[in-house]
Amino acid sequence: MREFGSAVNELEYAFSFQLPAPQVGDTVSSLLTTHYSLPIIDLQWFADSDDEDAPGKTEPPSEQKLKRLREEGQVVKSQELIGAIGLLLPALLLLFIAPYMLKTCVEMVQFFFLRVLELDPTKDAIIAGTFFIFFARLVFPIIIVAFVSAIFSNMVQTGGFLFTTKTITPDFSRVLPRFGQYFKRIFSIDGLVRLGMSLVKIVIIGIVAYLFIKKDIGKLLNLQKADVYQGLTLVASIAIRMIIVVAVLMLILSIVDYFFQRWRFRERHKMTRYEQKEERKMYESDPQVQQRIRSRFREMLRQNLNVTVPKADVIVTNPTHLAVALQYDNSYMEGPMVVAMGADEMSARIRRIAQDNDVPMVENKPLAWALYRETDVGEIVPYKYWNTVAFILNKVWSLNEERRKRMSA
């Protein structure tokens, strides 16, 4: 009984509907073949390829992962922003070159109507050539601006020019349909936001069209009394103003969509702590290895007192119990560095080597104790002690300069 009871629980979990209770005496095989006629479904159809909701993915994507995704062509991008800019810039161009386009259209009509009895479309190639010339004069400015706006809107979002062939590399694993993925995308957050965006755009276009037509409804009703030029001018002015207002509102809406896509992009590519740890090992080496390297470096500095102490700029003493050797070179050090330190016997050895090599020694009990407790060999002096160390170094350097002048004199 326990055997087929556990099987029922697994089936209920897999297919998410209530199964009839098993009867006494049923076996697992009879349960699957007699009581339940279940279709064979590949549950991989319902797997999410991005695996964005996998458990444990709680950490934001690292800079290395974002860089790797960018190289693969995966960047934050809002199609709404591309469409809004692609609508606004050509519309503004139309507003400025509308007189030129009307003049070109009039020239084209005059050209063909004045020669309608002279030219034969089947024999005279000038007809097709002239048509394409007028067509290019009308269309090419709009095409160029639309092309530039598309490139500009993409470069603004991607942070510059990005070219990769990985996005067009054939992936035969996507040939077989994954129906569960389609349903999940439709009812996902992205799908609901896209649906909301579409509804908002329909509402915006409807309201803008209603307001503009209502404003000029009297002029539109009197078009039957106007000539062709006045009718074209009125309809074109209403249309272009309507397009520009809609494009501006779409641009505002697309900015909101861009920040949403940015948030979703980071949510989709979150990492687990294990992934972050492995990535740090790959790009920054293992922290334990780095710790061992630093420990070995410090040990070498301690053992090489005969080399490090003579290079020090000053020895801060306690005066007898502690000795801390400091060195500073602004060409490659970000701050004063502790190159040697020791207590008792080690302190006496450091002071003896410093005396033999004319390295200045300064007594400063608080600083000596602070450096001995808070730093180690090979580390930079903490920032809060820089003023004190700088005063000591300036004093030592000035005394060395005076001594050098006296010796040269």
Residue pairs with C-beta under 8 A, 6 or more apart in sequence:
1 22
1 24
3 27
3 28
4 22
4 26
4 27
4 28
4 31
5 22
7 28
7 31
7 32
8 19
8 21
8 22
8 31
11 19
11 36
11 38
12 18
12 19
14 43
15 38
15 41
19 36
20 35
20 36
22 31
22 35
23 35
26 34
26 35
32 38
44 178
45 177
45 178
45 179
45 180
45 181
46 178
46 179
46 180
46 181
46 183
46 184
47 178
47 180
47 181
48 181
48 184
49 178
49 181
50 268
51 57
52 267
52 268
52 269
52 270
54 272
56 272
56 273
56 274
57 270
57 271
57 272
58 270
58 272
58 273
59 270
59 271
59 272
59 273
59 275
59 276
60 266
60 270
60 271
61 69
61 266
61 269
61 270
61 271
62 271
62 276
62 279
64 279
64 282
64 283
65 269
65 271
65 279
66 269
69 75
69 269
70 158
70 162
71 164
71 166
72 164
72 166
72 167
73 162
73 164
73 166
73 167
74 265
74 269
75 157
75 158
75 159
75 162
75 265
76 157
76 258
76 261
76 262
76 265
77 154
77 157
77 158
77 261
78 157
78 254
78 257
78 258
78 260
78 261
80 197
80 250
80 253
80 254
80 257
80 258
81 153
81 156
81 157
81 251
81 254
81 255
81 257
81 258
82 150
82 153
82 154
82 157
83 250
83 254
84 247
84 250
84 251
84 253
84 254
85 149
85 150
85 152
85 153
85 251
85 254
86 146
86 149
86 150
86 153
87 243
87 246
87 247
87 250
88 149
88 244
88 247
88 248
88 250
88 251
89 145
89 146
89 148
89 149
90 142
90 145
90 146
90 149
91 240
91 243
91 244
91 247
92 244
93 141
93 142
93 145
94 101
94 142
94 240
94 243
95 240
95 244
97 141
98 236
98 240
101 138
102 232
104 134
104 137
104 138
105 138
107 134
108 131
108 134
111 130
111 134
112 127
112 130
119 126
119 127
121 127
155 161
155 162
157 258
185 191
189 264
190 264
193 257
193 260
197 253
197 257
200 253
201 250
201 253
204 246
204 249
204 250
204 253
205 246
208 242
208 245
208 246
208 249
209 242
212 238
212 241
212 242
212 245
213 220
213 238
216 234
216 238
219 234
220 234
220 235
220 238
223 230
223 231
223 234
223 235
226 234
271 279
280 287
284 290
294 378
297 378
298 376
298 377
298 378
301 308
301 339
301 340
301 377
301 378
302 340
302 342
302 377
305 340
305 349
305 350
305 353
306 353
308 325
308 327
308 339
308 340
309 315
309 325
309 339
309 340
309 350
309 353
309 354
309 357
309 359
310 353
310 354
310 357
310 359
311 327
311 339
312 325
312 326
312 327
312 339
312 340
312 354
312 359
313 326
313 327
313 328
313 359
313 360
313 393
313 396
313 397
314 325
314 326
314 359
314 360
314 361
314 362
314 392
314 393
314 396
315 323
315 324
315 325
315 326
315 350
315 351
315 354
315 359
315 360
315 361
315 362
316 323
316 324
316 325
316 326
316 361
316 362
316 363
316 364
316 367
316 368
316 371
316 392
317 323
317 324
317 347
317 351
317 361
317 362
317 363
317 364
317 368
318 347
318 363
318 365
318 368
318 369
319 363
319 365
320 347
320 348
321 343
321 344
321 347
322 341
322 342
322 343
322 347
322 368
322 369
322 372
323 340
323 341
323 342
323 346
323 347
323 348
323 350
323 351
323 354
323 361
323 368
324 338
324 340
324 341
324 367
324 368
324 371
324 372
325 338
325 339
325 340
325 341
325 350
325 354
325 359
326 336
326 337
326 338
326 339
326 381
326 389
326 393
327 333
327 336
327 337
327 339
328 335
328 336
328 337
328 389
328 393
333 380
334 380
335 380
335 381
335 383
335 386
336 380
336 381
336 386
336 389
336 390
336 393
337 378
337 379
337 380
337 381
338 371
338 375
338 376
338 377
338 378
338 379
338 380
338 381
339 377
339 378
340 350
340 377
341 350
341 371
341 372
341 375
341 376
341 377
342 349
342 350
343 372
351 361
353 359
354 360
354 361
355 361
360 396
360 399
360 400
362 392
362 395
362 396
364 388
364 392
367 385
367 388
367 389
367 392
370 385
371 381
371 385
374 382
375 381
375 382
381 389
